[in-house]
Amino acid sequence: MRILIIEDEERIADFLQRGLRAEGHFCVVANDGEAGLSLALEGDFDLVLLDMMLPGMHGREVCQQLRINKVSTPLIILSAMDSLDDVVAGLRMGADDYMTKPFSFEELLARVESVMRRNTIASGEGDQVATGRLAFDRQSMRFFVDGNEVRMTAKELAIIELLMSNPG
């Protein structure tokens, strides 16, 4: 999965990037709101992780601009702004989920899976991608050639999923 991390705190961005890469995801980091918005509008990301308090452009503006521009990429807000009003405002402006800092990485992974599962169901995408003799099961993260499973690392499976999800 291709994930855009929009986070100005280098320590947190590095923590997220390392953890998500270890899970087999491809990550790009933007350190301010304007760069993050530009990447999100131009890039082909499966998920955006967005901080609220960013230099240049507030995360609220980034979220609103993405939704105004009809970018339907799932978006999870990761913010130190933890009041009920902040959470409700974030969800109402178009975020798919909202997590307050600090958070556990395991919970983040579970929420990423949940948001992506809901997005897959809503978009009508199935759990299987198949082309010719190749098949990839997104749910079980298994790859098959002519019906026979081929064992691969998490990174290899992420690359296979990316390639098979984007024919040509």
TISE-707374 format. One record per residue: residue number from 0; chain; x, y negated, z negated of N, C-alpha, C in turn. Coordinates in nm, 3 decimals. Example, Ala and Ser with C-alpha at 12.3 -4.5 7.8 and 13.67 -1.06 7.14 Angstrom:
BEGIN
(0,"A",(1.319,0.569,-0.780),(1.230,0.450,-0.780),(1.320,0.330,-0.780));
(1,"A",(1.285,0.225,-0.708),(1.367,0.106,-0.714),(1.290,-0.003,-0.787));
//
This chain:
BEGIN
(0,"A",(0.084,0.116,0.000),(0.000,0.000,0.000),(0.090,-0.124,0.000));
(1,"A",(0.049,-0.227,0.073),(0.122,-0.355,0.080),(0.060,-0.452,-0.020));
(2,"A",(0.141,-0.496,-0.117),(0.091,-0.582,-0.223),(0.165,-0.715,-0.223));
(3,"A",(0.089,-0.824,-0.226),(0.145,-0.958,-0.239),(0.134,-0.999,-0.385));
(4,"A",(0.247,-1.033,-0.445),(0.252,-1.078,-0.583),(0.280,-1.228,-0.581));
(5,"A",(0.185,-1.307,-0.630),(0.204,-1.452,-0.637),(0.222,-1.486,-0.785));
(6,"A",(0.347,-1.503,-0.824),(0.383,-1.519,-0.965),(0.509,-1.603,-0.974));
(7,"A",(0.506,-1.711,-1.053),(0.622,-1.800,-1.063),(0.721,-1.757,-1.170));
(8,"A",(0.681,-1.678,-1.267),(0.774,-1.632,-1.370),(0.854,-1.515,-1.315));
(9,"A",(0.983,-1.539,-1.296),(1.069,-1.440,-1.232),(1.070,-1.306,-1.306));
(10,"A",(1.070,-1.311,-1.437),(1.073,-1.187,-1.517),(0.948,-1.103,-1.493));
(11,"A",(0.833,-1.167,-1.490),(0.707,-1.094,-1.467),(0.700,-1.043,-1.323));
(12,"A",(0.740,-1.127,-1.228),(0.738,-1.086,-1.087),(0.828,-0.964,-1.065));
(13,"A",(0.946,-0.967,-1.127),(1.040,-0.855,-1.114),(0.983,-0.729,-1.178));
(14,"A",(0.922,-0.742,-1.296),(0.859,-0.630,-1.365),(0.751,-0.567,-1.277));
(15,"A",(0.665,-0.650,-1.219),(0.558,-0.600,-1.133),(0.614,-0.532,-1.009));
(16,"A",(0.708,-0.598,-0.946),(0.766,-0.546,-0.822),(0.835,-0.411,-0.845));
(17,"A",(0.917,-0.402,-0.949),(0.985,-0.276,-0.977),(0.887,-0.163,-1.007));
(18,"A",(0.788,-0.192,-1.090),(0.690,-0.090,-1.126),(0.607,-0.044,-1.008));
(19,"A",(0.562,-0.137,-0.928),(0.479,-0.101,-0.812),(0.560,-0.029,-0.705));
(20,"A",(0.685,-0.069,-0.686),(0.771,0.002,-0.591),(0.795,0.145,-0.636));
(21,"A",(0.812,0.164,-0.766),(0.832,0.299,-0.820),(0.711,0.387,-0.795));
(22,"A",(0.595,0.324,-0.780),(0.471,0.398,-0.749),(0.453,0.416,-0.599));
(23,"A",(0.548,0.368,-0.519),(0.543,0.389,-0.375),(0.482,0.275,-0.295));
(24,"A",(0.464,0.159,-0.357),(0.404,0.046,-0.288),(0.510,-0.049,-0.234));
(25,"A",(0.477,-0.118,-0.126),(0.563,-0.221,-0.068),(0.517,-0.355,-0.124));
(26,"A",(0.609,-0.432,-0.180),(0.572,-0.558,-0.246),(0.647,-0.677,-0.186));
(27,"A",(0.575,-0.788,-0.178),(0.632,-0.916,-0.139),(0.598,-1.013,-0.251));
(28,"A",(0.695,-1.096,-0.291),(0.674,-1.191,-0.399),(0.678,-1.334,-0.346));
(29,"A",(0.582,-1.415,-0.387),(0.581,-1.558,-0.363),(0.588,-1.627,-0.498));
(30,"A",(0.673,-1.729,-0.510),(0.697,-1.792,-0.639),(0.615,-1.918,-0.664));
(31,"A",(0.532,-1.958,-0.568),(0.446,-2.074,-0.591),(0.316,-2.056,-0.511));
(32,"A",(0.218,-2.138,-0.543),(0.086,-2.123,-0.483),(0.083,-2.145,-0.333));
(33,"A",(0.155,-2.246,-0.285),(0.153,-2.276,-0.141),(0.214,-2.162,-0.060));
(34,"A",(0.329,-2.111,-0.105),(0.393,-1.999,-0.034),(0.303,-1.875,-0.040));
(35,"A",(0.242,-1.852,-0.156),(0.153,-1.737,-0.170),(0.034,-1.745,-0.078));
(36,"A",(-0.028,-1.863,-0.070),(-0.142,-1.882,0.019),(-0.102,-1.859,0.163));
(37,"A",(0.011,-1.915,0.204),(0.058,-1.898,0.341),(0.080,-1.750,0.374));
(38,"A",(0.147,-1.678,0.286),(0.171,-1.535,0.308),(0.040,-1.457,0.314));
(39,"A",(-0.052,-1.489,0.224),(-0.180,-1.417,0.220),(-0.262,-1.442,0.346));
(40,"A",(-0.254,-1.563,0.400),(-0.329,-1.595,0.522),(-0.266,-1.531,0.645));
(41,"A",(-0.134,-1.520,0.647),(-0.062,-1.467,0.763),(-0.039,-1.317,0.757));
(42,"A",(-0.018,-1.265,0.636),(0.022,-1.125,0.620),(-0.094,-1.029,0.621));
(43,"A",(-0.060,-0.904,0.632),(-0.158,-0.797,0.632),(-0.140,-0.719,0.502));
(44,"A",(-0.194,-0.774,0.394),(-0.177,-0.712,0.263),(-0.303,-0.635,0.224));
(45,"A",(-0.281,-0.530,0.145),(-0.392,-0.449,0.094),(-0.444,-0.503,-0.038));
(46,"A",(-0.361,-0.582,-0.109),(-0.397,-0.632,-0.240),(-0.314,-0.756,-0.271));
(47,"A",(-0.375,-0.850,-0.344),(-0.304,-0.969,-0.392),(-0.314,-0.970,-0.545));
(48,"A",(-0.198,-0.985,-0.611),(-0.192,-1.007,-0.754),(-0.157,-1.154,-0.772));
(49,"A",(-0.245,-1.230,-0.838),(-0.235,-1.376,-0.840),(-0.231,-1.431,-0.982));
(50,"A",(-0.124,-1.506,-1.011),(-0.116,-1.581,-1.136),(-0.198,-1.709,-1.119));
(51,"A",(-0.246,-1.765,-1.227),(-0.325,-1.889,-1.218),(-0.240,-2.014,-1.228));
(52,"A",(-0.149,-2.018,-1.324),(-0.071,-2.139,-1.347),(0.056,-2.134,-1.263));
(53,"A",(0.044,-2.186,-1.139),(0.153,-2.183,-1.042),(0.198,-2.324,-1.008));
(54,"A",(0.326,-2.340,-0.974),(0.370,-2.470,-0.925),(0.317,-2.495,-0.783));
(55,"A",(0.299,-2.621,-0.750),(0.257,-2.657,-0.615),(0.108,-2.652,-0.594));
(56,"A",(0.049,-2.539,-0.612),(-0.094,-2.519,-0.594),(-0.142,-2.421,-0.700));
(57,"A",(-0.242,-2.460,-0.774),(-0.297,-2.376,-0.881),(-0.355,-2.248,-0.821));
(58,"A",(-0.348,-2.140,-0.896),(-0.403,-2.013,-0.851),(-0.550,-2.020,-0.815));
(59,"A",(-0.625,-2.106,-0.885),(-0.767,-2.125,-0.856),(-0.786,-2.172,-0.711));
(60,"A",(-0.701,-2.267,-0.670),(-0.709,-2.319,-0.533),(-0.669,-2.212,-0.432));
(61,"A",(-0.568,-2.132,-0.466),(-0.525,-2.024,-0.376),(-0.642,-1.927,-0.354));
(62,"A",(-0.705,-1.884,-0.462),(-0.817,-1.791,-0.454),(-0.931,-1.850,-0.371));
(63,"A",(-0.967,-1.975,-0.400),(-1.076,-2.040,-0.327),(-1.045,-2.052,-0.178));
(64,"A",(-0.921,-2.090,-0.145),(-0.883,-2.105,-0.004),(-0.886,-1.970,0.069));
(65,"A",(-0.845,-1.865,0.001),(-0.851,-1.733,0.064),(-0.995,-1.695,0.097));
(66,"A",(-1.085,-1.717,0.003),(-1.225,-1.680,0.025),(-1.292,-1.773,0.127));
(67,"A",(-1.258,-1.902,0.127),(-1.311,-1.996,0.227),(-1.267,-1.953,0.367));
(68,"A",(-1.143,-1.903,0.378),(-1.089,-1.860,0.507),(-1.126,-1.715,0.540));
(69,"A",(-1.223,-1.660,0.468),(-1.277,-1.526,0.494),(-1.173,-1.415,0.479));
(70,"A",(-1.072,-1.437,0.395),(-0.976,-1.332,0.365),(-1.040,-1.244,0.257));
(71,"A",(-1.070,-1.121,0.293),(-1.141,-1.032,0.201),(-1.048,-0.937,0.126));
(72,"A",(-0.918,-0.960,0.137),(-0.822,-0.875,0.067),(-0.855,-0.872,-0.082));
(73,"A",(-0.859,-0.754,-0.141),(-0.885,-0.746,-0.286),(-0.782,-0.829,-0.363));
(74,"A",(-0.829,-0.896,-0.468),(-0.745,-0.989,-0.543),(-0.766,-0.968,-0.693));
(75,"A",(-0.656,-0.950,-0.764),(-0.662,-0.937,-0.910),(-0.585,-1.055,-0.969));
(76,"A",(-0.651,-1.130,-1.055),(-0.587,-1.240,-1.125),(-0.515,-1.185,-1.248));
(77,"A",(-0.389,-1.228,-1.265),(-0.309,-1.195,-1.383),(-0.275,-1.328,-1.448));
(78,"A",(-0.334,-1.359,-1.561),(-0.318,-1.493,-1.616),(-0.310,-1.496,-1.768));
(79,"A",(-0.238,-1.596,-1.819),(-0.234,-1.621,-1.962),(-0.359,-1.698,-2.006));
(80,"A",(-0.434,-1.749,-1.910),(-0.559,-1.820,-1.940),(-0.662,-1.713,-1.978));
(81,"A",(-0.689,-1.701,-2.109),(-0.764,-1.585,-2.155),(-0.900,-1.614,-2.217));
(82,"A",(-0.951,-1.736,-2.200),(-1.084,-1.764,-2.257),(-1.191,-1.698,-2.170));
(83,"A",(-1.305,-1.677,-2.228),(-1.416,-1.618,-2.154),(-1.451,-1.705,-2.033));
(84,"A",(-1.448,-1.837,-2.050),(-1.478,-1.927,-1.939),(-1.379,-1.910,-1.824));
(85,"A",(-1.249,-1.890,-1.857),(-1.147,-1.869,-1.754),(-1.173,-1.740,-1.676));
(86,"A",(-1.204,-1.633,-1.749),(-1.229,-1.503,-1.685),(-1.352,-1.512,-1.595));
(87,"A",(-1.460,-1.568,-1.646),(-1.584,-1.580,-1.567),(-1.560,-1.667,-1.444));
(88,"A",(-1.491,-1.779,-1.461),(-1.462,-1.868,-1.347),(-1.379,-1.795,-1.242));
(89,"A",(-1.279,-1.719,-1.285),(-1.195,-1.644,-1.191),(-1.274,-1.543,-1.111));
(90,"A",(-1.362,-1.471,-1.177),(-1.443,-1.372,-1.106),(-1.544,-1.438,-1.013));
(91,"A",(-1.601,-1.549,-1.056),(-1.700,-1.618,-0.973),(-1.638,-1.686,-0.852));
(92,"A",(-1.511,-1.721,-0.859),(-1.448,-1.786,-0.743),(-1.402,-1.685,-0.639));
(93,"A",(-1.416,-1.555,-0.669),(-1.386,-1.456,-0.567),(-1.286,-1.349,-0.604));
(94,"A",(-1.232,-1.352,-0.726),(-1.140,-1.246,-0.766),(-1.217,-1.116,-0.787));
(95,"A",(-1.152,-1.005,-0.760),(-1.213,-0.874,-0.778),(-1.195,-0.822,-0.921));
(96,"A",(-1.094,-0.874,-0.990),(-1.071,-0.836,-1.129),(-0.986,-0.946,-1.193));
(97,"A",(-0.980,-0.945,-1.325),(-0.908,-1.048,-1.399),(-0.844,-0.981,-1.519));
(98,"A",(-0.712,-0.993,-1.531),(-0.639,-0.937,-1.644),(-0.566,-1.049,-1.716));
(99,"A",(-0.574,-1.047,-1.848),(-0.502,-1.148,-1.924),(-0.365,-1.097,-1.966));
(100,"A",(-0.268,-1.188,-1.966),(-0.133,-1.156,-2.009),(-0.126,-1.169,-2.160));
(101,"A",(-0.050,-1.085,-2.225),(0.025,-0.971,-2.172),(-0.068,-0.852,-2.144));
(102,"A",(-0.025,-0.765,-2.056),(-0.103,-0.647,-2.021),(-0.009,-0.528,-2.008));
(103,"A",(-0.063,-0.408,-2.015),(0.021,-0.290,-1.997),(0.024,-0.255,-1.849));
(104,"A",(0.136,-0.204,-1.805),(0.150,-0.167,-1.664),(0.053,-0.055,-1.628));
(105,"A",(0.030,0.037,-1.721),(-0.062,0.149,-1.696),(-0.204,0.097,-1.670));
(106,"A",(-0.245,-0.004,-1.747),(-0.377,-0.061,-1.725),(-0.383,-0.131,-1.590));
(107,"A",(-0.276,-0.203,-1.555),(-0.272,-0.268,-1.424),(-0.288,-0.164,-1.313));
(108,"A",(-0.215,-0.053,-1.321),(-0.226,0.051,-1.218),(-0.369,0.105,-1.209));
(109,"A",(-0.431,0.127,-1.324),(-0.568,0.178,-1.325),(-0.662,0.077,-1.260));
(110,"A",(-0.644,-0.051,-1.288),(-0.730,-0.153,-1.227),(-0.704,-0.167,-1.078));
(111,"A",(-0.578,-0.154,-1.037),(-0.547,-0.157,-0.893),(-0.619,-0.042,-0.824));
(112,"A",(-0.610,0.077,-0.881),(-0.678,0.193,-0.823),(-0.828,0.171,-0.817));
(113,"A",(-0.885,0.116,-0.922),(-1.028,0.091,-0.927),(-1.072,-0.010,-0.822));
(114,"A",(-1.000,-0.121,-0.812),(-1.033,-0.223,-0.712),(-1.019,-0.167,-0.571));
(115,"A",(-0.914,-0.091,-0.546),(-0.894,-0.035,-0.413),(-0.999,0.071,-0.381));
(116,"A",(-1.039,0.148,-0.480),(-1.144,0.248,-0.460),(-1.276,0.180,-0.422));
(117,"A",(-1.312,0.075,-0.495),(-1.434,0.000,-0.464),(-1.426,-0.063,-0.326));
(118,"A",(-1.310,-0.116,-0.291),(-1.292,-0.179,-0.160),(-1.302,-0.076,-0.048));
(119,"A",(-1.246,0.042,-0.070),(-1.253,0.148,0.030),(-1.397,0.191,0.053));
(120,"A",(-1.472,0.206,-0.056),(-1.612,0.246,-0.045),(-1.692,0.137,0.025));
(121,"A",(-1.670,0.010,-0.014),(-1.745,-0.102,0.044),(-1.713,-0.122,0.191));
(122,"A",(-1.588,-0.097,0.231),(-1.550,-0.118,0.370),(-1.583,0.001,0.458));
(123,"A",(-1.625,0.111,0.396),(-1.661,0.229,0.473),(-1.542,0.314,0.512));
(124,"A",(-1.423,0.279,0.463),(-1.306,0.360,0.493),(-1.314,0.489,0.416));
(125,"A",(-1.273,0.596,0.477),(-1.275,0.723,0.408),(-1.148,0.747,0.332));
(126,"A",(-1.144,0.859,0.264),(-1.024,0.897,0.190),(-0.922,0.962,0.281));
(127,"A",(-0.962,0.995,0.405),(-0.872,1.062,0.497),(-0.847,0.976,0.619));
(128,"A",(-0.720,0.975,0.661),(-0.682,0.913,0.787),(-0.626,1.025,0.872));
(129,"A",(-0.677,1.039,0.992),(-0.629,1.147,1.078),(-0.605,1.094,1.218));
(130,"A",(-0.502,1.146,1.279),(-0.472,1.115,1.418),(-0.398,1.234,1.478));
(131,"A",(-0.452,1.286,1.586),(-0.390,1.402,1.649),(-0.375,1.518,1.553));
(132,"A",(-0.251,1.566,1.539),(-0.223,1.680,1.451),(-0.194,1.638,1.308));
(133,"A",(-0.198,1.506,1.280),(-0.160,1.455,1.149),(-0.283,1.414,1.067));
(134,"A",(-0.276,1.437,0.937),(-0.383,1.395,0.846),(-0.321,1.350,0.715));
(135,"A",(-0.377,1.242,0.660),(-0.330,1.190,0.531),(-0.450,1.172,0.441));
(136,"A",(-0.445,1.231,0.322),(-0.552,1.220,0.224),(-0.511,1.114,0.122));
(137,"A",(-0.580,0.999,0.126),(-0.546,0.887,0.036),(-0.571,0.921,-0.110));
(138,"A",(-0.675,0.996,-0.136),(-0.712,1.028,-0.274),(-0.605,1.114,-0.342));
(139,"A",(-0.564,1.220,-0.276),(-0.467,1.311,-0.336),(-0.322,1.278,-0.298));
(140,"A",(-0.305,1.178,-0.208),(-0.172,1.139,-0.159),(-0.097,1.260,-0.102));
(141,"A",(-0.167,1.331,-0.011),(-0.107,1.449,0.053),(-0.110,1.429,0.204));
(142,"A",(-0.004,1.475,0.271),(0.012,1.461,0.415),(0.016,1.600,0.478));
(143,"A",(-0.056,1.615,0.593),(-0.067,1.745,0.659),(-0.031,1.734,0.807));
(144,"A",(0.036,1.835,0.858),(0.061,1.850,1.001),(0.001,1.984,1.041));
(145,"A",(-0.091,1.981,1.136),(-0.161,2.103,1.179),(-0.222,2.179,1.061));
(146,"A",(-0.271,2.106,0.961),(-0.336,2.167,0.846),(-0.241,2.215,0.738));
(147,"A",(-0.111,2.208,0.763),(-0.012,2.252,0.664),(0.044,2.131,0.590));
(148,"A",(0.044,2.138,0.456),(0.093,2.025,0.377),(0.244,2.010,0.391));
(149,"A",(0.286,1.884,0.407),(0.428,1.850,0.412),(0.459,1.770,0.286));
(150,"A",(0.549,1.820,0.205),(0.585,1.752,0.079),(0.670,1.630,0.111));
(151,"A",(0.637,1.518,0.046),(0.710,1.393,0.067),(0.719,1.316,-0.063));
(152,"A",(0.815,1.223,-0.066),(0.828,1.135,-0.182),(0.716,1.031,-0.177));
(153,"A",(0.695,0.960,-0.288),(0.592,0.855,-0.294),(0.618,0.747,-0.189));
(154,"A",(0.743,0.710,-0.171),(0.778,0.608,-0.072),(0.748,0.656,0.070));
(155,"A",(0.782,0.780,0.100),(0.753,0.836,0.232),(0.602,0.839,0.257));
(156,"A",(0.525,0.878,0.154),(0.380,0.882,0.168),(0.323,0.742,0.191));
(157,"A",(0.378,0.643,0.123),(0.332,0.504,0.142),(0.359,0.459,0.285));
(158,"A",(0.473,0.496,0.341),(0.506,0.460,0.479),(0.413,0.532,0.576));
(159,"A",(0.389,0.660,0.552),(0.297,0.738,0.637),(0.158,0.675,0.634));
(160,"A",(0.109,0.640,0.515),(-0.023,0.578,0.504),(-0.028,0.447,0.582));
(161,"A",(0.074,0.366,0.568),(0.079,0.237,0.639),(0.078,0.260,0.789));
(162,"A",(0.159,0.351,0.837),(0.165,0.377,0.981),(0.034,0.435,1.035));
(163,"A",(-0.021,0.531,0.962),(-0.144,0.595,1.010),(-0.266,0.503,1.000));
(164,"A",(-0.261,0.409,0.907),(-0.373,0.315,0.890),(-0.368,0.202,0.994));
(165,"A",(-0.255,0.190,1.063),(-0.236,0.083,1.162),(-0.185,0.143,1.293));
(166,"A",(-0.271,0.216,1.365),(-0.226,0.280,1.489),(-0.173,0.178,1.589));
(167,"A",(-0.072,0.221,1.664),(-0.013,0.134,1.767),(0.101,0.055,1.711));
//
